[in-house]
Amino acid sequence: MYVWRYIYIAWGVLCIGSGYRMIAPDRTTDYKVGWPFILEGFVFFCIAPLLITALRHRFGIATIFRRPSIDRTPFSWRDILQAFRLFWVSGALMSLGACLALRNADHNGVMMFWSGATGSAGLFIGERIVYLVYAKRIA
């Protein structure tokens, strides 16, 4: 289905735009987060994809192990790798948009940028760990 290509492109543009708007000083006044929380989030997002995949496999939820594609829906409850890819790419594009607005951001906006960037980097690493552990099952 070629329609998903256009949906993903529109989604990417929206992610960049929302990342840019996300760290505006009037939006980050209540965002108080420190480096320990950002580090904990990074570690969590590195481990979460493997835990989710292992729990799905353990409890018999039928999982399709196919490499993500731009032509498939992310809303299939069986296609977990497609969902992981959508989440980390969305986070990376939002971080890219936020990076474009960093010069106008206050301290809270900079910390919000780093929490989003480390979260998407953690999901990227977590997806790679899933690929390593389940390498023989991925088609």
N, C-alpha and C positions, 0 to 999 in steps of 0.2 A: 504494500500500500504506500504509494508515493505521497499521499497526503501528510503522512507523519513527518516527512522531511521538512515541509513548510511549517508545520506546527512546531517542530523543534527549533527552526530558525527564528520564528516569532517568539518562542519561549526564551531563546538566548538573548534576543534584543531586549525583551522585558526584564530579564535578569540583570543585564548590564545597567539598564535605566534605574531599576530599583536599588541596585547597589550604589549607584551614584547618589540617589536621593536618601539612602539609608543613613549616611553619616553626616547629614546636614546638622549644623549646631543646634537648631531648634528641635531636632528629633532625638538627640543623644543626651539631653540634659539629665535624664534619670538613669542612664546606663553607667553604672559604677561596677566595674569588673577589674580584677587584678590579674597579674601574670600567673599565679597559681591556678586560678580557674581556667585560664586559657590553656595551660599545660595539661590539666586534667581532662579538658575537653578533647585535646589532641589525642591523648592516650585512649580515651573512650572511643573516639571515632576510628582509631586504628584497629581496635579490638572488636567493635560492634558488628561489622559485616561478617566476620568469621563466626561469632556467637550466634547471630541470627540464622546464618546458613546451617550451622551445626544443629541448632534447636529445631529448625524446620526438617532437617534430615532425620533427626532422632525421633521426632514425634510423627513421622510418616507423612508429612505434607509433601505432596508430589511436587518436585522442583525440576524445572527445565534448566539444564546447565548449557546455555548457548551464549556465545559471545554477544555483547550488546551490538545493536544495529540501529541505524537511523531510520530504518523502514518498519520498525515494530512499535507497538504500543507499550508504554511503561506501566499500564494499568492491569496487566495480567498478574494475578496473585501467585502464579506458578513461576514466572520468569524473574527471579530475584536479581540476577546479574544486570538486567536492563534497568531495574529500579536503582540499584547501587550507582550505576553509571549516571543516571539522570540526577541523582542527588549531588554527587561530587562535581559534576560539570556545572550544575546550577550554582553551587557554592563558589566555584572558581570564577564563573562569569560575574557573579555578584561582587566578588572581591576585586575583579578587574574594574568594574564600574566604580566601586568605592575607591580604588587606587587613583582613578581619574579625578576624584574630588578631594583627595587628601590635603592639598594645599590650603583648602578653605575649612578644614576640619579642626575642631578643638581636641583636647586630650581624650575626651570620652569617645569621639568619633574615631580617633586613631586606635584606641583599644577595641572598638567595635570592628574596625577593619581587621585587626590582628586576630580577633576571635573567629571571624568568618574565614579568613585565609587559612588559619591553622585547622579549622574544622574541615574545610574541603581538602586540604592536604592529608589530613588523617583519614578521610574517607577514601582518597586515592590509594594510600598505602594499605588500608584495610581491604580494598578490592583486590589489590595485588596479592595480599596474603591468601585471600579466598582462591585466587587463581593458582597459587602454589599448592595449597592443601588439596584442592579438588581438581587438579590438572588432568587426571585421567578421565574425569566425567564430563569435562567441558567439550562440547562439539564445535 
